[in-house]
Amino acid sequence: MAQAPLSSVHDYSNKNAKAHESHSELSLLKTTRKAASAASAWLKGHYSGTVEDS
C-alpha cells in the first residue's frame, strides 16, 4: 500500500474541515446537547433511585 505524504493528507483534511465546518459544528452541538440531557436524566434517575433505596 502506498502511503500519501503527511502534508497532502493535512491539506486534504484542512479543505474538508473548512467545507464542513458550519455543518459539523451544528451537528456536534446537537449531539452534545443530546448527550448532556441523557446524562443528566440518567443521573437524576440514578441518584433519586439510590436515595429512595436508602
C-alpha positions in Angstrom: 0.0 0.0 0.0 1.3 3.4 -1.0 1.2 6.0 1.8 0.3 9.6 1.0 2.7 12.2 2.2 1.6 13.7 5.5 1.4 17.2 4.1 -1.1 16.2 1.4 -3.3 14.4 4.0 -3.1 17.6 6.1 -4.1 19.8 3.2 -7.0 17.5 2.4 -8.3 17.5 5.9 -8.0 21.2 6.1 -10.1 21.7 2.9 -12.6 19.1 4.2 -12.8 20.9 7.6 -13.4 24.2 6.0 -16.1 22.8 3.7 -18.0 21.1 6.5 -17.1 23.4 9.4 -20.5 25.0 10.0 -22.4 21.8 9.4 -20.3 19.7 11.7 -20.3 22.4 14.4 -24.1 22.4 14.3 -24.4 18.6 14.5 -21.8 18.5 17.2 -23.8 21.0 19.2 -26.9 18.9 18.8 -25.1 15.7 19.7 -23.5 17.3 22.8 -26.9 18.6 23.9 -28.5 15.2 23.5 -25.7 13.5 25.4 -25.8 16.1 28.2 -29.6 15.8 28.6 -29.3 12.0 28.5 -26.6 12.0 31.1 -28.5 14.4 33.4 -31.6 12.3 33.1 -29.7 9.2 33.9 -28.0 10.9 36.9 -31.4 12.2 38.2 -32.9 8.7 37.9 -29.8 7.0 39.4 -29.5 9.3 42.4 -33.2 9.5 43.1 -33.2 5.7 43.0 -30.3 5.4 45.5 -31.9 8.0 47.8 -35.2 6.1 47.8 -33.4 2.8 48.4 -31.5 4.0 51.5 
